[in-house]
Amino acid sequence: MVIVAPIEDPDDPRLGPFRDLRAGVGPDAGRGFVVEGEIVVRQLAASPYPIRAMLVSEAKRESLAGVIGGLDEEAMVFVAGRAVVDAVVGFAFHRGVMAFASRTPREPWPGVERAPLVLAAETVSNFDNLGGLFRVLSALAPEGSAMLLGPGCADPLYRKVVRVSMGHALRVPVHHAGAWPGALDGLREAGFEVAALTPGAGSRDLSGWCPPPGGRVVVVVGAEGPGLSAGALDRATVRLRVPMRGGVDSLNVVTAAAIALHRLGGV
């Protein structure tokens, strides 16, 4: 049975995973991650990542009774007043609930080579952009599509990434490229078309290209500003650009990815 414990002391040692979140990396970051807000906590509860603890305001306890009742028996739920919660996390917290979960999913994600579509990101270190990529991938790509993260990307389980993604970072299969850009070679060998999004010279209009019938696609995006590395571009089977009016040379990476996924995702 899940233990529900009232908390009155913000220095209670059991609250370690939720302490001083403004610092960015809490003392328990190596073994778990924190998400915040009712919508995202509900997404977490339905994801493969097991919840280990929850910190819930008194006002939110009743509305989250179903989530609490579905937790693993070893999970802990701490209920506290607003002042205690604010003291623990280190700032004025208005979302009413946060949860701490294991970084290891209950079951491994299916191999990236089995996905119907892959969105590959290189050096996307901005939390908002990475969270947005998870959200548009979930919305516009076929069920089971995966995210492949190359070097320099933000932590996909960092709380702001998860919050911006509306929890979809918890539901999309995510893989970290062990070798980059060599991982793209492996996907080409598995039968994927590798489509690099770039406004650079030699790119084709997105509206004029389609994958072969029955073909699968890796859409590769890079950070705003530098874009994709030469190594990633060299491994592309096609370079694509979003057609734009004159005088505009690029789009936000999330916007460009959304347009490409809408065109290529088949949803």
N, C-alpha and C positions, 0 to 999 in steps of 0.2 A: 504493500500500500504506500502511495506517495505521502511523504511527510510534509505537512504544511505548518510552517513555524512563524509565529509573529516575531517581529524584530523591532526593538526599541533603541538599541545601541548601534550607531553607525560604525563603530569600531569592532563589531562582531567579526571574528576571523573567518567565519564561514562565507562572508561576503567578498572575499578576495577577488574573484573573477570580475566583479562589477566595479572595483575601486579605481578612482582617478582615470576615468575613460578619456578625459580631455587630453591626457598625455599621449594618446594615440596607441600605445602598446602597453597593455596591462600586464601584471605579473604572471598571469596564466595564459598569455597569448600563444606560447609554444604548443600547448596541448589542447587549446580550444579557441573559440571565438564568441563574440557577443553580438546579438542583434537587438533591435529596439523597435517598439511600436506594435500595436495589436495585429495589423495586417501582416507584417513581416514575421512575427512570432507564429501566427497561424500557418504561414508558408513553411516555416522551419519545422513545425510539428508534423507537416505532411511530407517532409523531405527525408532523405536517407540519413541525415545527420542527427544522432541521438541527443536530445536535450538533457543536460546534467543538472542544471539549476535554473530557477526563474526568480526574479525579483519583481514583485507585483505591488502596485499601490492598492490601498484598501478599496478605492473607488472602482478598480478594474477587476477585482477578484471574482465577482459574480459573473461578469460577461465572459470570463475566460475559464469558467468551470469545466467546460467540455474539453479544452486543451489540457488542463491540469489533470483531469481524470484519465486521460489517455497516455500520460507519461509513464516511462519505465519505472519500476518500483524503487530503484536506487536513486531516482531524481529527488531533488529538494526544491521546495517552493517557499520563498521567504516573502512575507506580507508586511509592508511597512507604510507609515504615513509619509506624506510628501516631503516633510523636512528631513526625515531620515534618508529617504532615497536621494535627495539633492546632496546631502552631506557625503554619501557613499560615492556617487559618481563624479562629484566635483564640479557640478554646474546645475543650473535650474533645469530639471528634467520634466517635460510636459507630456510625454507619450504614455506614461502609466505602466509600462511593462518592458522588461528586457529579459533575454534568456541567454544562457551560456551553454554552448553545445560542443561536442567533440569534433575535431577536424577530420576524423576518420569516419567515412560513411559506413553504415551497417553492411552494405555490399559494395564491392568495387563498381565504378562506372563501367559500362560496356566500352570496349576498345574504340578509340577514335576512328579507326579504319572501318568500323561498322556503321558509322553515322550516315544518314542520307545527305547531310550537308554539314560543312564545318566552317565556322567563322574563326579565322586565325588572327591574332592581334600581336603586333610587335611594338614594344616600348610604349604601350598605352599606360602611363603611370598616373594619369589624372583619375581620381576616384569617381567623379561624376561621369566621365566618359566611359570608363570600364563598366560601371553600373548600367549606363544607358545601353551599351552594347549587349549586355545580357538581356535586357528588357526587349530590345528590338529583335534579337535572335529568337527569343521565346515567342514573340508575337507573329513573326513574319516568315519563319522557316518551318519545314516539316517537323512533325513530332519525332523526337529522338535526335535532333541535330545537336552538335557539340561545339564547345568553345575550346580552342587550342591557344594557349598563352605562350608566347615567345619571351625572350629576355626583356627585362626592364619594365614588365607590366606590374601594376599594383596587385596587392593581395586580393584575390577574388572574394575572400571571406571577411575582409575588413568591414566594419559595421556601416560606414558611409557607402561603400560600394553596394552592399546588400540592400541598404535602405533605398538608394537611388534606383536600383533594379526592381524595386517593389517585391523583393523576395525571390525573383526569378534566378538570381545567382545560386540559389540553393536547390533549384529544380533542374537546371540545365547541366548535362554531363560536362565536366571541365577537366582538361588535361594540360599538363605542363610539358612543354617540349624539352626533352632531354638534350637534344642537339638542335641548334638553330643556325642557319635555315635548313639544315639537313632533313629535319622532320617533314618539310614540304616534299622532298624527294621521295620519302617513304609513301606519302599520300598519292603522289603521281604514280608510283609503282602499283599502288592498290586500285588504280583506275580513276582517280579524281582528276578533273580539270582544276588547275590552280589559277584563279583569277585575281590578279593584284589590282587594287583600286589605286590609281595614281593619275593626277592631272598632267603628268610629264609628257614629254615628246614621245611619239610612237604608240600612245595609247589609243584604243578604239572607243567609240561611243558605246556606252552600256546598252542603249536602246537598239543597237544593231547587232548584238551578239547573243546567241543562245547556246547552252551546252548541247552536245550530241543527244539524240533521243535516248532516254534512260540513263544518261550520264550524271555523275555526282560532281559537286563543285566545292572547292575550298575558296572562300572569299577572304582575301588577305588585306588587312588594314594596318596602318601605322599611325604614329603619333602626329598630332597637328604640328605644323612647322617643318620638321625634317622629313616627314613621310616615311616611306619604306626604305630599308637599306638596299644597297646594290645587290647584296647576296640574295635577299628575298625576291627582288625584281628579276634577277637572273633565273630563278627557279620557276617563274610563272609560265604557264602555257599561253596565257593571254593577259595583256594589260588593258584595263578598262577605266574609262573616265565617265563621270556624270555630266551630260551636256548642260552647259550654263550660258547665261547671257554674257556678252562681252563686258570686260572690266571686272569680272569676278573670277578669281583664279582658283578658289577652293571652297570646300564646305567643312563644317564641323564633322569629325570622324563618325559620330553617332548618326548624324543626318545622312551622310554618304552611305554608311552601311545599311541604314534602313531603306534607302532607295534601291540599293543593289539587291538586298534580300527580297524586297517586294517584287523586283523584276525576275530574280533567279530562283526564289524559294518555292514557287509553285503553290502558294497558299491562296 
